[in-house]
């Protein structure tokens, strides 16, 4: 018993070290997990880690968070998984909340404003590179290119947050129908006979409950916006495939372009600053949640509440799903129809990312300096091995020196 408890404590210490050194997104995070959690500590085998990572690729939600929580579940069960999630997600979310609370004060400082003027186009260059690199992997067939083009057009023309779940669903259905083989009926029956329907009801029920509450509560009530905000983030957590790259266009369309909870400049500033903070990319939602309530007249307490609502809402679906599905992953991974639906979902995600790039150009501006910074950021990321945090730091230094 003492040996197991000591092993769990060592694991949590390793999680803390992982959180403090995790820059660069899911791919970089996976490399650290492979080195530290597999090769050094042997918490699980390399095959188990890669299978777990593959599982996160066909589930909505933050893939790095889901992979780490899945590892914790295998090591010590549900309680260790929950503690691991808190150690991983809370510190970076708290930092982003602090930045959001103090953003107005920072902005009054001319040096900080100059810094923001540099890192905003850098952030847009990062979005451009993510779109390009993700597109090279995802757009490999005619149907995927068509789906991506439709997603771009729908995003730019309709400007509605409901476009995202509908197109993601259609993309998955189309790619599954055109690519998957008609087989595996026995496996499918066995899999779904093992599903706990009560857990499914809880999962869907949370979304319906908060969606209903947000609709029926009077909009003048102080509880109305926090409830609707949780529903917004929870719903986005259900439909986000592809991690942080897809998070940006989804959130920009809904919170900036449609609902005007924050400005495009604020959005880009927060996204850029998040890139130099270790931890999950989804901690950016903490910034958006805090500013969403701050710009609607809530005080510091309301901003902290907005940060907590956003962090919990965006992460809850993915964490619930990984803990729910890991026990019968051995059956799930045999169904190629599920795997192949991912190609259509990814194609739609590329379209969303491309549309976000064009939408984000407006707050950045079309002057020569900004376009040059966007282009330079893209070229550096594409042709060198320089990591994103270092590019952001160069932008910060340039802003300080030229202010």
Secondary structure, DSSP 4 states (H G I P E B T S, - for coil): -HHHHHHHHHHHHHHHHHHHH--S-HHHHHHHHIIIIIIIT-SS-HHHHHHHHHHHHTSSS-HHHHHHHHHHHHHHHHHHHHHHHHHHHHHHHHHHHHHHHTHHHHHHSHHHHHHHHHHHHHHHHHHHHHHHHHHHHH--SHHHHHHHHHHHHHHHHH--THHHHHHHHHHHHHHHHHHS-S--HHHHHHHHHS--HHHHHHHHHHHHHHHHHHHHS-TTSHHHHHHHHHHHHHHHHHH--STHHHHHHHHIIIIIIIS-SS-HHHHHHHHHHHTTS-S-GGGHHHHHHHHHHHTTT--HHHHHHHHHHHHHHHHHHHHHHHHHHGGGHHHHTT-HHHHHHHHHHHHHHHHHHHHHHHHHHHHH---HHHHHHHHHHHHHHHHS---HHHHHHHHHHHHHHH-
